[in-house]
Amino acid sequence: MRRYMWLPVLGIGLALAQTAQAPDPTQYGFPQVVASVILNPWDYLRLGLGPLVLTVPDKAFGQDPVRLELLVGDPAYWQAYAPKGEKVVYAFALRVTDLKTGERVLRFARPLHLSFYSEEIGEKAGYYDVVLANPPQVSPNPVKPAIRVYPLRSRHQVGWLSHPLAGATVGWLITVPAP
């Protein structure tokens, strides 16, 4: 009789584990998958998609193969959540799934690196975390992004915003001062 007393406890633990599932970015304002790639632990990836370059070092996700997905949201949708006086130029999230277990990978063993290039990026560009909730909560990322501005001609420039990505627990917004 005593052997089976732990079964209710195990059932409660399994129920809690299932309800603590990571939120799906596609349900919280990042509906479009623009890249999906399967990576083995020893793979290094440099993925360029328009103004964004994502660099993934080897062993970034541990010892199992994963599916890495880059999801984007409509900047017009995210404008309502942006800080006053700022314009959203890019909204994105990552979804990483361990192919052995089917579980989402939320913390990375080695940080990824994001680079974003645009004529709109200047010294006052912003980089914000988006908590995947309803409604979403937007707050400044505690790590300031690296920003550089390169003059091209007398009236033209291109800006570069760079930031490490240590996990996939939030989405992100890149902003510039509103005109």
GIRAKA-V174053 format. One record per residue. PSI is psi in radians with two decimals (* if undefined). OMEGA is omega as a letter, one per 20 degrees, with the letter a starting at -180 (999 if undefined). BURIAL is b if it has 9 or more other C-alpha atoms within 8 Angstrom, else e. Layout:
# GIRAKA-V174053
psi=PSI omega=OMEGA burial=BURIAL
psi=PSI omega=OMEGA burial=BURIAL
This chain:
# GIRAKA-V174053
psi=-0.74 omega=a burial=e
psi=-0.49 omega=a burial=e
psi=-0.54 omega=a burial=e
psi=0.01 omega=a burial=e
psi=-0.41 omega=a burial=e
psi=-0.23 omega=a burial=e
psi=-0.79 omega=r burial=e
psi=-0.64 omega=r burial=e
psi=-0.76 omega=r burial=e
psi=-0.74 omega=r burial=e
psi=-0.73 omega=r burial=e
psi=-0.74 omega=r burial=e
psi=-0.75 omega=r burial=e
psi=-0.70 omega=r burial=e
psi=-0.74 omega=r burial=e
psi=-0.71 omega=r burial=e
psi=-0.67 omega=a burial=e
psi=-0.62 omega=a burial=e
psi=-0.29 omega=a burial=e
psi=0.42 omega=a burial=e
psi=2.51 omega=r burial=e
psi=2.45 omega=r burial=e
psi=2.54 omega=r burial=e
psi=2.05 omega=a burial=e
psi=-0.48 omega=a burial=b
psi=-0.35 omega=r burial=b
psi=-0.06 omega=a burial=e
psi=0.74 omega=r burial=b
psi=0.08 omega=r burial=b
psi=1.18 omega=a burial=b
psi=-0.32 omega=a burial=b
psi=2.10 omega=r burial=e
psi=1.98 omega=a burial=b
psi=-0.24 omega=r burial=e
psi=2.44 omega=r burial=e
psi=2.17 omega=a burial=b
psi=2.49 omega=r burial=e
psi=2.26 omega=a burial=e
psi=2.36 omega=r burial=b
psi=2.83 omega=a burial=b
psi=-0.57 omega=a burial=b
psi=-0.04 omega=a burial=e
psi=2.46 omega=r burial=b
psi=2.39 omega=a burial=e
psi=2.36 omega=r burial=b
psi=1.90 omega=a burial=e
psi=2.07 omega=r burial=e
psi=2.17 omega=r burial=e
psi=1.67 omega=a burial=e
psi=-2.13 omega=a burial=e
psi=-0.08 omega=a burial=e
psi=2.39 omega=r burial=b
psi=2.16 omega=r burial=b
psi=2.15 omega=r burial=b
psi=2.21 omega=a burial=b
psi=2.00 omega=r burial=b
psi=2.85 omega=r burial=b
psi=2.64 omega=r burial=b
psi=0.46 omega=a burial=b
psi=-0.47 omega=a burial=b
psi=0.22 omega=r burial=b
psi=-2.61 omega=a burial=e
psi=-0.06 omega=a burial=e
psi=2.66 omega=r burial=b
psi=2.60 omega=a burial=b
psi=2.82 omega=r burial=b
psi=2.11 omega=r burial=b
psi=2.21 omega=r burial=b
psi=2.35 omega=r burial=b
psi=2.14 omega=a burial=b
psi=2.48 omega=r burial=b
psi=2.72 omega=r burial=b
psi=2.85 omega=r burial=b
psi=2.10 omega=r burial=b
psi=-0.56 omega=r burial=b
psi=-0.68 omega=r burial=e
psi=-0.77 omega=a burial=e
psi=-0.25 omega=a burial=b
psi=-0.59 omega=a burial=b
psi=-0.39 omega=a burial=e
psi=-0.10 omega=a burial=e
psi=2.66 omega=r burial=b
psi=2.57 omega=a burial=e
psi=2.38 omega=r burial=e
psi=0.10 omega=r burial=e
psi=2.57 omega=a burial=b
psi=2.27 omega=r burial=b
psi=2.17 omega=r burial=b
psi=-0.35 omega=r burial=b
psi=2.37 omega=r burial=b
psi=2.20 omega=a burial=b
psi=2.84 omega=r burial=b
psi=2.85 omega=r burial=b
psi=2.53 omega=r burial=b
psi=2.07 omega=a burial=b
psi=2.20 omega=a burial=b
psi=2.22 omega=r burial=b
psi=2.11 omega=a burial=b
psi=-0.30 omega=r burial=b
psi=-0.76 omega=a burial=e
psi=-0.35 omega=a burial=e
psi=0.01 omega=a burial=e
psi=2.63 omega=r burial=e
psi=2.45 omega=r burial=b
psi=2.01 omega=a burial=b
psi=-0.50 omega=r burial=b
psi=2.39 omega=a burial=b
psi=2.53 omega=r burial=b
psi=-0.60 omega=r burial=b
psi=2.37 omega=a burial=b
psi=2.54 omega=r burial=b
psi=2.97 omega=r burial=b
psi=2.23 omega=r burial=b
psi=2.37 omega=r burial=b
psi=2.35 omega=r burial=b
psi=2.22 omega=a burial=b
psi=2.32 omega=r burial=b
psi=2.61 omega=r burial=b
psi=-0.41 omega=a burial=b
psi=-0.36 omega=a burial=e
psi=2.20 omega=r burial=b
psi=-3.03 omega=a burial=b
psi=-0.40 omega=a burial=e
psi=0.29 omega=r burial=e
psi=2.63 omega=a burial=b
psi=2.72 omega=r burial=b
psi=2.01 omega=a burial=b
psi=2.54 omega=r burial=b
psi=2.54 omega=r burial=b
psi=1.97 omega=r burial=b
psi=2.22 omega=a burial=b
psi=1.54 omega=a burial=b
psi=3.05 omega=r burial=e
psi=1.87 omega=j burial=e
psi=2.74 omega=r burial=e
psi=2.62 omega=r burial=b
psi=2.17 omega=a burial=b
psi=2.28 omega=r burial=b
psi=2.68 omega=r burial=e
psi=2.42 omega=r burial=e
psi=2.37 omega=a burial=e
psi=-0.33 omega=r burial=e
psi=2.05 omega=a burial=e
psi=2.44 omega=r burial=e
psi=2.69 omega=r burial=b
psi=2.32 omega=a burial=e
psi=2.32 omega=r burial=b
psi=2.53 omega=r burial=b
psi=2.22 omega=a burial=b
psi=2.09 omega=r burial=e
psi=2.40 omega=r burial=b
psi=-0.87 omega=r burial=e
psi=-2.99 omega=a burial=e
psi=-0.63 omega=a burial=e
psi=0.20 omega=a burial=e
psi=2.64 omega=r burial=e
psi=2.85 omega=r burial=b
psi=2.39 omega=r burial=b
psi=2.68 omega=a burial=b
psi=2.19 omega=r burial=b
psi=2.30 omega=a burial=b
psi=2.48 omega=a burial=b
psi=2.50 omega=r burial=b
psi=2.65 omega=r burial=e
psi=1.95 omega=a burial=b
psi=-0.13 omega=a burial=b
psi=3.11 omega=a burial=b
psi=0.76 omega=r burial=b
psi=-0.24 omega=a burial=b
psi=2.97 omega=r burial=b
psi=-3.14 omega=a burial=b
psi=2.63 omega=r burial=b
psi=2.42 omega=r burial=b
psi=2.22 omega=a burial=b
psi=2.84 omega=r burial=b
psi=2.80 omega=r burial=b
psi=2.38 omega=r burial=b
psi=2.55 omega=r burial=e
psi=* omega=999 burial=e
